Amino acid sequence: MSMEFEPCTDEYLTMLWEHIDLKAAEEKLADLQYQLTRAAYRKDGAAIEELQNTIVRDLDIKCLAVRHVVGSSSSPGVDGVKWRTPAEKMRGAMSLTSKDYHPSPLRQIMLVAKNTGKSGIRNCPPTATGPCWCCTDMPLSL
């Protein structure tokens, strides 16, 4: 299969998104989290930092974070951006960086039912960087 794509076009990014092996990415993440847990048990700070950086910088794991954010909510997050097409999702995964990352609070929307008048709060996720960083902290908190 020799398909020529111009780098960073929507067709190329769509092709990249559709050819990600998410099962292999989940296995890679689980393996890295296992290694992270073992490093934490050994109290090996350098290994912990290296594994956390590996998890946060890996493109496949960033794609898992984007898939998690896109699949969990139908509303945009704090940044107001919603990824709908595979090209937008891939561009979003490629744009996630750990540089100058500061977690944002959840955006909360007050919803009022028209027929009953009852109100409720809906939490909107921040950006996909949050779940990506959560993958590094999860094994340490268990």
Buried (B, 14 or more C-beta within 10 A) or exposed (E): EEEEEEEEEBEBBBBBBEEBEEEEBEEBBEEBBEBBBBBBEEEEEEBBEBBBEBBBEBBBBBBBBBBBBBEEBEEBBBEEEBBEEBBBBBBBBBEBEBEEBEEBEBBEEEEEEEEEEEEEEEEBBBBBBBBBBEBBEBBBEE
